[in-house]
Amino acid sequence: MPRTSTVDNPGCPPLRALTFDSLGLIKVIEARGQEKSVPKVVETWGEPDSTRAIVAASIIDRLSEPLLGVARKNGLIEILSPVNGNLQASIPNASQTDVCPESDAIVGLHLFRKQSIESSSRLCTFLTCTIKGCTTMRAIEIPQSQTDSKGNATETTWNACGSGDILFAKVDESECYALFGGKGVEVNIWDLHTSSKLWNAKSPVKNSLGIFSPTWFTCASFLGNEDHRKFVSGTNFHQVRLYDVSAQRRPIMSFDFRETAIKSVAGDLDGHAIYVGNGSGDLASFDIRTGKLLGSFIGKCSGSIRSIVRHPELPVIASCGLDNYLRIWDINSRQLLSPVFLKQHLHDVVFDSYYRNGKEVAPADLPQQEQAPDNISDGTDEGALPAKRKKASTMHKGNKNLKSRKISKNKDLLPQPKDFSEIPDRVVEEMVSVKRKKASKVHSGSDKVKKKNRKEQRFAIE
């Protein structure tokens, strides 16, 4: 029999995550209640259909009227509510009208947070990018109810590459710049306001053997929340590269991670650490300032990691991939907090950071809990609570008797007040004299024993 061992997972703090799989299902995972609880699937949105597989997702994470966008394999872009999964709008991809959606699938989707909220409608702006590089920025009006008519959509379209295949599209935190890259496409940055290319990377030089690695980027992520000039990317040749737009066009740092392709990278909130996942299920964190390995996450996934997301508030990250598991990790100890088996291949995961605020106890309920002790102080309204107190008092009678036996013999002394300065001097002198007498008796006994021992020693010598 093989030797097996079980690993106890400590559980994760209260959180809410949404996963997107190859059958087009959106599953809501929540960890409720205690500080360390096990996350479970609480809702599943959609019907299983492989032609409607979700290939990209984006969320506007805000407290009032959040939005969730998903891009499906058949070319549809759907805007939903991340609270209940209700469909707000369904838009066909304009770039896929003349070609088959599978041959030019969407690889990147981003919903812009900077949008105005009106009373009757909401303006939603999003960016999509396909494999062939067709990039579209579109603004649509989402009605409050499905019976209302949808307004005309305004869009801007450009081509992000001349040849090759785009594999990812990322938008920075300021939502002014977009990053593209892929197979045969060097990473490049575009200005979203003018739809013009600002910067294009240059291929690394040949190594000492004269071998040139072809261009094949698989993933990328911006570093920092306010600076778009630094970003990190992963290649199909198990290499992680750091770029600085203001320094040079070639990578300023590069290092290898294991021996399989890098499939996902994510930056930490401080902009100094990154999380890297590869095609063999390895997950590790690096200090991007030095390129040193901070540590590998405990445990190994059994399939390719396709998405890594850092929680905006809690010290945890989530990873998912082709092993059908969503895993929650602690970034400090790099320990697996809890895995969730979801049955299908997972393509992406997002966090709902306002979940805890929505599930907290209402402020109106808190004063009632604070006033509860005042209502039962008399013991006349409710009969159960005074009865319990009487039983408790009878149980503690024995303890009180034991304590009374240990009281000092000076019963005529006054009880000790809270302020010791109120004790009369006569009482203090009597208390000190009693302690001195006891100590003298103890020491006198020890002196008598010493004298006896000395006399015995003298007689023995004589």
N, C-alpha and C positions, 0 to 999 in steps of 0.2 A: 504494500500500500504506500502511495506517495505521502510524504509529510506535508500536511497542510496547516495553515494558521489563519485565524481571523483577525481582522484589524477593526478596532472600534473607532468609529468616526465621531468626533465630539459634537457635531452639529454646527449650524451657522446662525448668525443673528437674524432678526426679522428683515426680510427682503422680498422683492418681487422681480421676477425675470420672465421674459418672453422668448421662446425659441421658435425657429423656422426650419422646416425639414423638407425632404425630397418629395413628399406626397402633398405638399401645399397646406399642411396643417400648422396652425399657430397654437402653441401650448403655453398656458400660464402656470408658472411654478411659483409657489409662495411658501415662505417659512414664517409661521405665525406663532404668536404667543410668547413663549419664553425667550430668554437671551440666547440659548443654544437649543435650537429645534431642528427637526428634519424637514427639509423642503419636500413638497408634494405637488402633483399636478392637480390643480383645482378646476381648470376649464380647458376645453379644446374647441377652437374655432375653425370652421370649414369642414369640407368633405374630402376624403382621400382621393387624390387624382394626380397621377404622375405628370400629366401634361400641364398642371397648374403648380408645379414645384416652385418654391420661393428661392430665387437666386440672389436677391439683395433686399436689405431692410434698413430702415432709418426711423428714428423716433424724435419727436419734439418733446423733450422731458421738461414739463412745467406743471405748476400747480393748477392753473385754470385752463381748461379746454386743451389738453394735450392731444397730439396727433401721431399716428403711426402710418408709415408708408411701406408697402411691400411691392417688389417687382417680381412678376411670375414668368415662368418659362415660355408661356404662350404670348408674351409681349404686353400683358396688361399691367398697369400701375394702379394699385388700389390704396385709397386713403381711408383708414379706419380709426375708430376710437380705441386707444389702448386700455380703457377702463372696462368696457363691456364688449368690444369687438364689433360694434355696429359699423356697417359700411357707409362712408360719407360720400365717396366719389370713386368712379372707375374710369380710367383714362387709357385708351390704346396708345401704344408708342407710335408716334408719327413717323419715325425713321424706319419702321418695319412694315410699311404699307406695300412696298414693292418686292420684298424678299421674305423668305421663310423665317419666322421668329427664332427657330432653333439654330439657324446658321449665323444669325447676328443677334445673340441674346444679350440682355442687359447685364452688365458686370458691376455697375456702380449706381447707387441711388442715395440722394441726400435731401432731406427736408430742411429748409431754412427756417431758423427760429425768428428772424427779424421780419415779422409780418404783422400787419394791422388787423385788429379784431373789431369788427363792427357789430351792430345790434342784429342785423338781419342776415348777414353773410360774413364769411371769413375768407381772407385772401391767403392762399397757400402757394408758396413758391418752392419748386423742387428741381433738382438736377439729375439727369440720367446720362449714362454713357454705355455704348454697346461695344462688342468685341472689335468691330471694324473702326471704332474711333468716333462714331457719330455722337456728339455731345449736344444735349438740349437743355436749356433753362426755360421752364414753363411756369406761368402764374395763372392759377384758376381760382374762381370764387366757389367756395363750398357752402351750399345753403344750409340753414339750420335744420330744415326738414327735407325729407326725400321728395315731397310733393312740389317743392319750389323748383323753379327752373334754374339751370346752371348757366352762369354768365360765359361770355366769350373768353377763350384762353389766349394769352399772349405768350409768344415763345421766341427764343433765339437759338439758332443752331450753328454749329461749326464742327470741323473735323480735327480731332486731337492728334492724329497720326497720319502719315502718308502711306506707310506700309507696316506690316506686322499686325499683331493682335494685342489689344488692350486687355489687361487682366484685372486691373483695379483702378478706382477713381476715388480720391479722398479730398475732402474740403477742410480747410484749417478752422481754428476756433473763431477767428474774426469773420469767417464766411466771405472773404474777399478773394481768396486764391484757391485753386484746385490743382491737385497733383495726379499725374497719369503715368502709367508705365505698363510693360508687359513683355511678351515674347517678341523679340526683334524691335522693341520700342524702348529707347532710353528714357529714364524718368525726366519729366518736364513739368514746369509750373506755368499755369495760365492765370491771367487777370480776369476775374469773372465780370467786372464792370465794363471792360472794353472788349472782352472775348479775344484777347491777344496773348501770344506766348511771351512770357517774360524770361524764361531761363530753360536751358536744355543741358543735360549732363553729357559728359564725354566718357567714352569707354576707358576702362583701366588699361594701363600699359601691359605689355606681355611680361610673363615671368622670366626667370633666369634660363628656363629651357626653351624659351621662344614660343610658348603655348599661349594662345589667345582664347579667352573664355567668351563664347557668344553671349549676346545680350538676352537675358531671360529673367525678368523681375516677376515675382509672384505676389508680393504684398508690400505695403508701406504704411507709415504712420508719422504724423507731425509730432515734434517735440515741443513741449511748452504750450501754454494757453494763449500767449499773446505774440509769439514770434513764429512766423511762417518760414524763416530762412533756414532752419535746421529740421531735417527729417531723417528717418532711418528706413531702410528698405531691406527686404530679403530676396534672395535669388534661388533659382532652381539648383544651384551648385553649392548648397548648404553654406552660403556666405551671407553675413550681415554687414551692411555698409552704412556709414554715416556720412551725410552730405551737409555742407554749409554753403548756401547760395552766395553769401557775401565773401567767401574765401576763394573758392575755385570751382571748376566744373567737374573735376574728378573727386572721388570720395576721399575725405580727410582721414578716415579710419575704416578698416575692414578686418573681420575675423571670421573664422569658421566655427560652426556648431554642428557637431556629430557628422553623419555622413549621408543624410537624406535632405531633400529639398525643404527650405523654409516655407511654411504655409501661412503663418500668421505672426504679426508683430503688433505690440501695443505699448504705448508709453505711459509712464506713471505721471501722477499729478505734479510732482516736483520737477519733471523734465530731466532728471538725472538717471533714472533706471528705466529699463525696457524689459518686456516679457516676450519671449520667443518660443514658438511652437513649430515643430517640423512634421514631416510626413510619416514618421515612425512613432509618433505619440510622445515625444520628449518635450518637456516644458521646463524652462529655466529663466532666470533673471540675470541681467548684465548691468554693470555700471558703464553707461555709454561714454562717460568722460575718459575712462581708462581702457575700456574694452575688456575688463576682467569679469570673470564669471562670479556672480554673487552667490549662486547656489542653484541646484536643481530641485524642483518640487518633488516632494516625497511621493512615490508611487509612479506608475507608468500607464499611460493610456494605451489601449490596444488598437487604436486606429489613428488616422491622420487628423491633426488638429486644424480646424478650419476657421475658428474665431476665438479671439481672446478679448475680453472686455474688462476694464477696471471700473469698479463702483465709484461714483463721484464723491461719496461720503464715507462709506465703511471701508476698512482695510482688507478688502477681499477682491478677488478677480474670479471671473467665470470663463470656462473654456468648454468648447463642444466640438464635435467632429464626426468622423465616419464610424466611430464605435458605438454610436447611438446613446451616448451618455452626456449629460450636463454635469459638470463638476465645479464645485465652489471651493476655492483655495484661500488660505490665509497668507497674505503677502509677507508678514513678519517671520513666521515660523516655517513658511512654505509647506504647510501640512494640508492634506485633503480634509476639508471640513465635512462635506457630504456629497455623494454622487446620486444622480437621479437617472434611471433608465427610461428612455423615451421611445424605444422601438424602431425609430426610423433614423436614417442618416441626417445629421443636423448640419445646416449651412451657416447659421448665424444666431446670435443671441444679443439681447439688449436688456438693460436694467431700467426699472421704473423707480427712480430715487425718491419719489414722493409717496411711496406706498406706506411708509411708517406714519407719516403725518395724517394720511387718510384713515388709518386704522387705530389711531390713538383714542383714548377716552375723551369724550366731549368735555369742554371746560365747565359746562353747566352741571355735570355730574360730580365734579370734584368737591364743591362746598357741602353737598349732602353727606359725603363720606367723612368730611372733617367735623360736621356737626353731630354725627352719630354718637360720640361719647357724651356730649352734653345732654342729649335726650334721654339717656339711660342712667344718668347719674343719680336720680331720685330712687329708682327701682320700684316705682309705683305703677308705671304704665305696662311694662312687660314683666310677667312673672317668672319667665324662664331664667333670665339673667341673674336676679337676686338669689334664686335657688342654687345656681352654680357657684355663686360667690360663697354661700353658706357652706356648701360641701368642701370647697377649697379651704375655708377657714378651719373646719374640723380636721382636715388632713394636716394642716400646718400647726395644730396644737402641740403635737409631740415635739416638733422642732422648737417651738417657743419655750416649752418646759426645759428642754436641754439647754437652750440659751440662758434661761433664768438661773440654772445651776452654776453656770460659769461666771455669774456676776461676782464681783469682788465682795469681800466681807463688810466693807464700809457702806452699809445700806443707808446710813443717815446722811450721806453726802448728797448734795443737790444734783439733779440731772444735768448732763453736759449741754450747754446751749450751743447754738451754731457759732456764735461769736465767743471765742475762748477768752477774750479780754474781760468778759463779764464774770468769770469765776473769782470768788473771793480769795485773797491771799492765804487765809487760814486753811482753806480747803486744799489749795495747791501744796502747801507745806506738809499737810498730813499725808497726801498722796505720795509725795516724794519720800517722806520718812518710811512709809510702809514698804516701798520698793527697796529702799536702802537696807532695811532690816532683813528682808528676804535674801538680798544679795549677800549680806554679811553672814547669814546662817549657812548659805551654800559654801562660801569661802572658808568659814570656820571649820566646817566638816572636812574640807579638803586639807586644811592645815593639820588637823588632828591625825589624819591618815598619814601625812608625810612624817610627822614626829614619830609615830609608831614604827614606820619603816626604818627610820634612822636608828632607833633604839635596837631593833632586831639586828641590823647590820653590825652595830657595835658589839653586841653580845656574841655574834657569830665570829667576829675577829678575835675577841678575847679567848 
